[in-house]
C-alpha cells in the first residue's frame, strides 16, 4: 500500500507544482473512509426513527425529523445556559437536551439552520406553536457518545466525520477523515506527513484512502467535499508526532 499511495500522492501534487508560484502549488487531499466496524467501542444514540443528523456529523449533537402532520421535530444535545439564560423564567445552570416540535419551516427548524447554529433551538421559546421538552444532558446517552469521541480526539487528533445525506459518495453513512496537505508552505503539512498519516490511519482502522489533486479552475481539490484548506492533518501530525521536519 505504501508504494502505491506514495505514487498517487506525488502524482497529484505534481499536477500543480510550480516553484515560481506561491499559491496554489502542490495541494493534495486524501479522503480516508472507514468500514462500519472500524470503531467497535463507539457508543451510538439517535432520538428515534426518521431522524437525520444535521450538526456535529461524527460526534452527533443535533437531529431533525419531518413529521406527517406538517411539523418537524428537532433534538439538540448539550444546549448550554449561555445560549439563552433563564429566558423561560426558570433557573438554568447545566447543559440540557432539547426536543422541540414546531411547524415545518419555522425558524431554526430546517437542516441548514441546525447545521450552522443548532443551539439557537432555544429561540423557539418565542414560538407559541412550539412544544419543547428539556432534560438534563449529564448522564444522557448523547453525553456518553460525545465523551467517547472527545477522548478519541485527544488520542488521535481528529473525530471521523459522517455524512447523513447522500450528496457525497458517503451516503452509506460510513465515517471518514479528510487530510489536506499544501507542500508549498513551510507551516502546513507536506506530502510526507500526508503519506505517513494516511498509512497509519488506514492500517489501524482498516480505512480506504482516495487521493485527489488540485483543480485550478474550481480552486479546490477534486475530492467530493471540495476541500480548500483543512487543519485536520496538522492536528493529527502534531498529536501523533508524525512530523517530517
C-alpha positions in Angstrom: 0.0 0.0 0.0 2.8 2.4 0.9 4.4 2.4 -2.5 1.2 2.8 -4.4 -0.1 5.5 -2.1 3.2 7.5 -2.4 3.0 7.4 -6.2 -0.6 8.7 -6.2 0.2 11.5 -3.7 3.3 12.5 -5.7 1.4 12.5 -9.0 -1.5 14.5 -7.6 0.9 17.0 -6.0 3.0 17.4 -9.2 -0.1 18.3 -11.2 0.0 21.8 -9.9 3.6 22.1 -8.6 5.1 25.3 -9.9 8.1 26.6 -8.0 7.6 30.1 -9.4 4.1 30.4 -7.8 3.4 30.9 -4.2 -0.1 29.8 -4.3 -1.5 27.3 -5.0 1.1 24.7 -5.8 1.2 21.0 -5.0 -2.0 20.9 -3.0 -3.4 17.3 -2.5 -6.2 15.8 -0.4 -6.7 12.3 0.8 -10.1 11.1 2.0 -9.9 8.0 4.1 -13.2 6.2 4.5 -13.6 3.7 7.3 -15.5 0.4 7.4 -18.6 0.1 9.6 -16.7 -2.0 12.2 -13.7 0.4 12.4 -14.7 1.8 15.8 -16.5 -1.1 17.6 -16.3 0.5 21.1 -18.0 3.8 20.0 -21.4 4.2 21.6 -24.3 5.2 19.4 -27.5 7.1 20.0 -30.3 8.5 17.9 -33.6 10.1 19.1 -35.6 7.6 17.1 -36.7 6.5 13.6 -36.7 9.1 10.8 -34.2 11.4 12.4 -31.2 12.7 10.4 -28.0 14.2 11.8 -27.8 17.9 11.0 -24.9 19.0 13.1 -21.7 17.5 14.5 -21.6 14.8 11.9 -19.2 12.4 13.7 -19.9 13.3 17.3 -23.5 14.0 16.5 -25.4 16.5 18.6 -28.3 17.7 16.5 -31.0 15.8 14.7 -34.1 16.7 12.7 -37.2 14.8 11.5 -40.2 15.9 9.4 -43.5 14.6 10.7 -46.6 13.7 8.7 -48.7 16.3 10.4 -46.8 19.3 8.9 -44.5 19.7 11.9 -40.8 19.0 12.4 -39.0 17.7 15.5 -35.5 18.8 16.3 -33.3 17.4 19.0 -30.1 19.2 20.2 -27.9 17.7 22.9 -25.7 19.8 25.1 -27.6 23.1 25.0 -25.8 25.4 27.5 -27.2 28.2 29.7 -25.0 30.7 27.9 -27.2 30.4 24.8 -30.2 31.9 26.5 -30.0 32.1 30.3 -33.3 31.8 32.1 -35.3 33.0 29.1 -38.2 30.8 30.2 -38.2 32.4 33.6 -36.6 29.5 35.4 -33.1 28.7 36.6 -30.7 27.1 34.1 -27.2 26.2 35.2 -26.4 22.9 33.5 -26.4 21.8 29.8 -29.6 20.2 28.6 -31.0 18.1 25.8 -33.8 19.9 24.0 -36.5 18.2 22.0 -38.8 20.7 20.2 -41.7 20.2 17.8 -42.9 23.1 15.7 -44.5 23.8 12.3 -42.2 22.7 9.4 -40.4 25.8 8.0 -40.5 27.6 11.3 -37.3 29.5 12.2 -34.4 27.1 13.0 -36.5 24.0 12.1 -34.6 23.2 8.9 -31.3 21.3 8.3 -29.3 24.4 7.3 -30.1 26.3 10.4 -29.5 23.4 12.7 -26.2 22.7 10.9 -24.9 26.2 11.4 -26.3 27.2 14.8 -28.1 24.3 16.4 -28.1 25.8 19.8 -30.4 28.5 18.6 -33.2 26.0 19.1 -33.6 27.9 22.4 -35.1 30.8 20.3 -38.2 28.5 19.9 -39.1 29.7 23.4 -40.6 32.7 21.4 -42.6 30.4 19.1 -46.1 30.0 20.5 -46.7 26.8 18.5 -43.6 25.1 19.6 -43.7 22.2 22.1 -40.4 21.9 24.0 -39.2 19.1 26.2 -36.0 19.7 28.2 -34.0 17.1 30.1 -30.5 17.0 31.7 -27.5 16.4 29.5 -25.4 14.8 32.2 -26.0 11.1 32.1 -27.8 11.2 28.8 -26.8 8.7 26.1 -25.8 11.5 23.8 -23.4 12.8 26.5 -21.8 9.3 26.8 -21.3 9.3 23.0 -19.8 12.8 23.0 -17.4 11.8 25.8 -16.1 8.9 23.8 -15.4 10.9 20.7 -13.8 13.7 22.8 -11.4 11.1 24.3 -10.8 9.7 20.8 -9.9 13.2 19.5 -7.5 13.7 22.4 -5.7 10.5 21.5 -5.8 10.7 17.7 -6.2 14.4 16.9 -9.4 14.0 14.9 -13.0 12.8 15.0 -14.1 10.8 12.0 -16.9 12.5 10.2 -20.0 11.0 8.8 -22.4 12.4 6.1 -26.0 11.7 6.9 -27.2 12.7 3.4 -26.5 11.3 0.0 -24.9 14.4 -1.5 -21.4 12.9 -1.3 -20.2 9.4 -2.0 -20.7 8.6 1.7 -24.4 8.1 1.6 -24.0 4.7 3.4 -23.1 6.8 6.5 -19.5 5.5 6.7 -17.2 7.5 8.8 -14.3 9.3 7.1 -11.5 11.8 7.6 -10.2 14.5 5.2 -6.4 15.0 5.1 -5.3 18.1 3.2 -1.6 19.0 2.5 0.0 22.0 0.9 3.6 21.2 0.3 4.5 24.7 -0.9 4.1 26.2 2.6 6.6 25.6 5.4 3.9 25.9 8.2 1.5 23.4 6.6 1.8 19.6 6.4 3.7 18.3 3.5 3.3 15.2 1.3 5.5 13.1 3.6 3.3 13.8 6.6 0.2 13.2 4.5 1.6 9.8 3.4 2.6 8.7 6.9 -0.7 9.8 8.5 -2.8 8.1 5.8 -0.9 4.9 6.2 -1.2 4.9 9.9 -5.0 5.5 9.9 -5.6 3.1 7.0 -3.7 0.3 8.8 -5.1 1.0 12.3 -8.8 1.4 11.4 -9.0 -0.5 8.0 -9.6 2.7 6.1 -9.6 3.1 2.3 -7.7 6.1 1.0 -8.5 8.1 -2.1 -6.2 10.7 -3.4 -7.3 13.9 -5.1 -5.3 16.6 -6.8 -5.9 20.4 -7.0 -8.3 21.8 -9.7 -7.1 25.3 -10.7 -10.5 26.1 -12.3 -12.6 25.3 -9.2 -9.8 26.5 -6.9 -10.3 23.4 -4.7 -9.0 19.9 -4.7 -11.1 17.4 -6.6 -12.3 15.5 -3.6 -16.1 15.3 -3.2 -16.0 17.7 -0.3 -14.1 20.3 -2.4 -11.5 21.0 0.2 -9.9 24.4 0.0 -7.9 24.0 3.2 -8.2 21.8 6.3 -6.4 21.7 9.6 -7.2 18.1 10.5 -3.9 16.8 9.1 -2.0 19.3 11.1 -3.8 18.3 14.3 -3.1 14.6 13.7 0.5 15.1 12.9 1.1 17.2 16.0 -0.8 14.8 18.2 0.9 11.7 17.0 4.3 13.2 16.4 4.4 12.3 12.7 6.2 15.5 11.6 8.9 15.0 9.0 10.6 18.3 9.9 
